[in-house]
Amino acid sequence: MERDFTLKIYEELLDTLINAGYSFQRVEDYMQDPLEKVVMLRHDVDLRSYAALRLAKFEASKGIQSTYYFRIVKQSYDPMIIHKIVTMGHEIGYHYEDLAVCAGDYQAAIQSFQKNLELFREFYPVKTICMHGSSGSPYDNRDLWKKYDMQDYGIICEPYLSIDYDKVLYLSDTGRRWNGFKMSLRDNVKTKYDFNFTRTWEIVDAVDKLPDQILFTAHPEQWVDDFPEWLYVKGFSILHSLYKVYYRNRKIKKEMNNSGKE
């Protein structure tokens, strides 16, 4: 059976969407002037920033521009890689986790957010941001915007808060599957859609049944052609998912319940 989560199957997915009549927009472009039949490609760069560069080059070779959200941690934040991705025409945004890092201290978190946002704006005029799930913390980074207004910081979109998912189908590769929302603490949305894809081929086969507007979240480190690296990522993903489902998610949910944060 052909391996999933390779650049080969990713190309097949993109080509299928193109042949079905979809155009591609970056998140900021969609928010300002949405096309009628469109796909947004959102990439959360959690780990291995070199994988983001690899995917960005691949998309650019097909004339596609997408959106890359970088964390401030060393596993993600690499100025040279960020600059190269910007030069290809992709959008850069901040994959923020300040409220979790600051242990729920809102004032410290917004100061941290503003400081880090300005670092990314040295490379790109950032207009959109996206929370990092921080599933090891009881604090939801999105709660920062219950106290502050993101527009005060020149932000026009936070995908989890600013997009209507009864209109836009949300598909995420969290857990190296397309229905990983079942095991995810925060990477999920409220929606009328009830698609239940596991493998990428299932999306390809169902393209004629998909709505006109779609947002894909694809973590760059998941998409690998090289077999040893692919095998490593698959093994890590399986073990990490089991750890989250059977230990960490339960622990954090208990902490959230005890503190009234859920």
ZIRA-V672133 format. One record per residue. N is the residue number from 1. RES is the residue in one small letter. NEAR is the number of other C-alpha atoms within 10 Angstrom. Layout:
BEGIN
n=<N;N>
res=<RES;RES>
near=<NEAR;NEAR>
END
This chain:
BEGIN
n=<1;2;3;4;5;6;7;8;9;10;11;12;13;14;15;16;17;18;19;20;21;22;23;24;25;26;27;28;29;30;31;32;33;34;35;36;37;38;39;40;41;42;43;44;45;46;47;48;49;50;51;52;53;54;55;56;57;58;59;60;61;62;63;64;65;66;67;68;69;70;71;72;73;74;75;76;77;78;79;80;81;82;83;84;85;86;87;88;89;90;91;92;93;94;95;96;97;98;99;100;101;102;103;104;105;106;107;108;109;110;111;112;113;114;115;116;117;118;119;120;121;122;123;124;125;126;127;128;129;130;131;132;133;134;135;136;137;138;139;140;141;142;143;144;145;146;147;148;149;150;151;152;153;154;155;156;157;158;159;160;161;162;163;164;165;166;167;168;169;170;171;172;173;174;175;176;177;178;179;180;181;182;183;184;185;186;187;188;189;190;191;192;193;194;195;196;197;198;199;200;201;202;203;204;205;206;207;208;209;210;211;212;213;214;215;216;217;218;219;220;221;222;223;224;225;226;227;228;229;230;231;232;233;234;235;236;237;238;239;240;241;242;243;244;245;246;247;248;249;250;251;252;253;254;255;256;257;258;259;260;261;262>
res=<m;e;r;d;f;t;l;k;i;y;e;e;l;l;d;t;l;i;n;a;g;y;s;f;q;r;v;e;d;y;m;q;d;p;l;e;k;v;v;m;l;r;h;d;v;d;l;r;s;y;a;a;l;r;l;a;k;f;e;a;s;k;g;i;q;s;t;y;y;f;r;i;v;k;q;s;y;d;p;m;i;i;h;k;i;v;t;m;g;h;e;i;g;y;h;y;e;d;l;a;v;c;a;g;d;y;q;a;a;i;q;s;f;q;k;n;l;e;l;f;r;e;f;y;p;v;k;t;i;c;m;h;g;s;s;g;s;p;y;d;n;r;d;l;w;k;k;y;d;m;q;d;y;g;i;i;c;e;p;y;l;s;i;d;y;d;k;v;l;y;l;s;d;t;g;r;r;w;n;g;f;k;m;s;l;r;d;n;v;k;t;k;y;d;f;n;f;t;r;t;w;e;i;v;d;a;v;d;k;l;p;d;q;i;l;f;t;a;h;p;e;q;w;v;d;d;f;p;e;w;l;y;v;k;g;f;s;i;l;h;s;l;y;k;v;y;y;r;n;r;k;i;k;k;e;m;n;n;s;g;k;e>
near=<3;8;13;20;23;18;18;14;19;20;14;15;19;19;15;17;20;14;11;13;11;20;17;23;24;23;29;24;15;17;17;10;9;14;16;11;14;22;25;24;22;24;25;23;24;22;19;15;20;17;19;27;19;17;21;25;18;15;19;15;11;11;11;19;23;24;25;31;26;27;25;20;11;11;14;22;20;16;13;10;18;24;16;15;25;17;12;17;16;22;25;28;28;28;25;25;25;28;26;23;16;15;13;18;14;19;14;14;21;18;12;17;20;12;11;17;21;15;14;21;14;11;17;17;14;20;23;23;25;24;25;23;21;18;18;14;21;22;25;22;23;20;14;23;14;8;10;13;11;17;11;8;14;12;15;18;20;21;19;18;13;11;17;14;19;12;14;20;21;23;23;21;22;21;22;22;16;23;19;20;17;13;17;17;20;17;18;18;17;10;13;11;14;7;15;12;16;14;16;19;16;13;20;17;11;11;15;12;9;15;13;17;20;20;22;17;20;23;23;26;22;23;24;24;16;10;11;10;14;19;14;10;17;18;12;12;16;12;11;13;20;15;13;19;15;11;11;18;21;14;15;18;18;15;16;16;11;10;10;8;13;12>
END
